Amino acid sequence: MRKKLPKYLKADIERGFILAYYELVKGCTVSLDLPGGNIVPVVALAHKPGEYYGMDFSSTYHFTEGQKPQTRLRRVRRVVEEIQRYAEFAEHMSSIKYRYVYEIWCFIPPNKYVSDTVAAAGKEGLPVELVGLEQVHERIRQVAVLQPIDKDTVYENAFLWAARLFRQAGAWK
């Protein structure tokens, strides 16, 4: 019988990957949805001058068959409004125009609930993007080939630590 991995182990690696992607590839400061870590109720919030990103796993919407489409859309709208509020505050403080987007990351293929929610948000003109499975794979490849200089960064990040093990084993060049 196959043992099922606890969800939090998978989520730690996914969060580690998101953290590494936005810090090392995009050059953002990232806060994760940890106790006291996030000001917006998302998996991660990243920012750098002129840009704000809020990220959630597609599973937030993937398993919502009991919710009405309007309920899912209302959640998206609420998250976008929170991100917008912080982007506007940053604009006011720095006099820099900020672009903001709510990204829904698909570590599993998106189902109808995910696709319909993103499509409905798009019809309302909300800055919501679906980061599809192929895009996630491309971003994983970008991060996996990085060789972070700081050993503490690797040690503290589940994704980078696993990627380093794969590189050392010769699985990646």
TAKACOR-V251672 format. One record per helix or strand. SS is the DSSP state (@ for helix, = for strand). FROM is the first residue (numbers start at 1). TO is the last residue. Records with the same first field share a line. If there is no record, write none. Layout:
BEGIN
SS=FROM-TO / FROM-TO
END
This chain:
BEGIN
@=7-25 / 59-62 / 69-94 / 112-123 / 133-144 / 151-156 / 158-168
==29-32 / 44-48 / 51-57 / 99-105 / 128-131
END
